[in-house]
Amino acid sequence: MNFAVLVFPGSNCDLDCYKAVEETIGQKVDYVWHTETDLSKYDCIIVPGGFSYGDYLRCGAIAQFAPVMGALSEAAKQGKYILGICNGFQILTEARLLPGALLRNRSLKFLCHQTPLVVANANTPFTSDYKEGEVIDIPIAHGEGNYYCDEETLKELQETNRIVFRYAGNPNGSVDDIAGICSADGRILGMMPHPERAVHELLGSEDGKRMFTSILKTWRDQHDAAAVR
């Protein structure tokens, strides 16, 4: 399985994501610069956290126009797995690959600490190794993690089971305690907490490791099924 980690000017969690893939599931992973226009060789693309383009205008607003985003949209149409973490989630909403927006935290302060999350949907390519309702420990590090959407969008997310993670004790004011959502086909996940920073007990938690094992397991199952057909 081939992974790509996108790198924008200002990305600072690209190394964390690279190491998480390399050390937890041992799959091939490349850094891909924001000027790239072809992502066809990759099975999963990770849009990492950080401060793309210095968060000028607002988080993710400039990154959405980078050349690689056209390739990312094409990858989404092809059903590739896409994981946006923190600033990556902000970029995915700005690019309209996921609905809603990320606003300033309710406290207007940057938050950086371990956070309990409830797995609201364990039936996605990113969460198959978790149990629904399970509480996991994943760190957050953001100033604009307050997820917002209108009532119609929220109702759709709820009714179609697209809320993947909820905060157990909402730290930032997100509507319906939302910490992560997925696309209608389940192949795009955006989340504010950082699973790549929770892949070993030395980091304070290894609960994020199962996100990467879930992706690999789902991909292998899909390819084994295709081979049988």
N, C-alpha and C positions, 0 to 999 in steps of 0.2 A: 504494500500500500504506500502511495506517495503523498506526502504532506508538503504544503507550502505555508510559510509564515510570511505574511506581507510586512514590508518595512516602509514606513513613511518618514519624512523628516520629523523628528520629535518622538517617534516610537521609542519606548523604553522597556517594554515587556516582551520584545521579540526574542531575546535570548532565553527568557524564562520558558516561553512556549516551545522553542526549539529543543531545549534540554528536557522538557516534560515529555515530548514525543520520543526523543532519542533514548531516554533513560527508563521510561515506564513501559513502552511497548516495542522499542527497538526497531522502529520503522524508518524508512528513508525520509529525510526532511530537508528542505532547502529554504534559505532566505530568498524572498522575491522582492525586488525593489519596486517602488511605486510607479516607475516608468514602464514596467513590463506590460505587454498587450496580449499575451497568450498564456493561459493557465490550463491548457487542455491536457497536459501530462499529469495533472494532480488529481487525486481522488478526494482530498479534504484540504480546504484552505482556511487557515486561521488568521483572523484580523485581530492583532494583539492590542493591548492597552498602551497607554502613554499619553502624549500630548501632540498628536499629529498636527503639523504646521503651527505649533505653539498655541493651539486652541483659539487662534484668531477668529474673529466674528462670533463663533460659538463652537463647541466641541464637535468635530467631524464635518463642519460646514465646508471647509476647503478640501479636505481629503476626498469627499464624494466626487470631485471633479478630476482626480488623478487618473492618468491613463489606465492603470490597472483595474479601476472600478468597472470599466466597460467589459473587461475580461471576466471580472467577478460576476457581473450580471449574466453574462453568457454561461458561466459555470453553474449559476443558479438555475437557469433554464434547462441545463443538461442534467440536473438532479445531483450535482456534486454536493458533498457535505461542506457546509460553511459554518464556522464557529467564530462569533464576534464577542470578544471579552473586553469589558469596561469601555475604553475609547473605541474599541472595535464594535461594540453594541451601538454606541453613539453614531458611528460612521454608517452602520447598516440602516439605522432609522433615517438618517439624513439622505441616504441613497434610495430610500423607500423600498428596500428589500425586506424590511420589517416595519410594522405600523407603530405610531406613537412617537414620543420624543422624550429626551432626558433633560430634566430641568435642574436648577441649583438645588442642593440639599436643603431640606426644610430649615436646618440650623444655620444655613449659609456658611458652614465650616467644612473644610476638607476632613473626611473620615478615613481612618486607616486602622483597622482592627479585625480580629477574628469575628465571624458572624454566623450564627446558626441559620441554616436554610432548610425549608421543608421541600422535599421532592414531590411536586404536585402532579407530575406526569412522568411515569417511568417507562412509557411506551414510545420512546423516541430513539433515534440512532445514537444519541448522546447520553442516554440515561438508562439503557437496558440492564446495566449491572447494578442499578439501585433498586430499592423497593419503594413503591408509592407510599407517601406518608412518612418516609424515613427522614430523620433530622440529621443533617450533615454539617460539618464545620469548615467553612470556606472564608478566607479573608476578603475584605473589601478595601479599596483605596481610591476614593473618588470625591470630587467636589460637586459634580453634576450627575448624580445617580438617581434622582427623583423621577421615576418613570411616570409619564402622564399620557393618557389618551382620552378621547371623548367617550361619552356613555355608550354610544352605538358600537364603537370599536371594542370597548371593554366587554360588552355583552357578547360580541362575536368571539372574542378570545376565550371567554368563560364557557360558552356553549359548545365550542369546537375543541375544547381541551388543549388550548395552545399556551396556557400558562404552565411553564415547566418548573420554575422555582418560585417560592414565596419566602420572604423574610419571616423568621420566627422572632418577632420583635422588630418592628419596622424602623431602621435607623435613619432613613432619609426622606420619608414622607410619600413614598411611591403609592400610587393608587392600587387598592386591593393587595397591598404588600408585595407587589410584583418585583421579583429579582431577575427573572429571565423568561423569555417567550420564544416560541418557534414559529416558523412559517406554516402555511396551510398544509404543505406536504411533509412537514416535520424535518426537512433536511437542512434548514437554516436555524441556528440557535443564536440568540443574543442574550448575554447576561452581564450584569455589573460585577459580581464577585469573581475572584481569580482562582479557578481550579488549578491552573498551572503552578500556583504558589502553595499548593496543598497536596503534594505528591509524595511526601516522605515525613515520617514522624519528627525528623530533625527540624522541619519547617513549622511544626506545631500541629499538623494534621496531614493525613494521607487520603482524606476523603475525596480529593480531586482526581486521584489516580484512576478511579473507576469511570470517569468521563472518557478518558483516552482508551481504556480497555473496551468500553461500550462501542466507541466508534469503530475500532478494529474488528470487534466481534460482529457487528452489524454488516460491515463491508464484506467480511469473509463469508458470512451466511448468505448474503445476496449473491456473491460470486459463485458459491457452491451450488446454490439453487439454479443459477443461470447455466452452469456446467451440466447439471442433470437434465435440464430441458434441451 
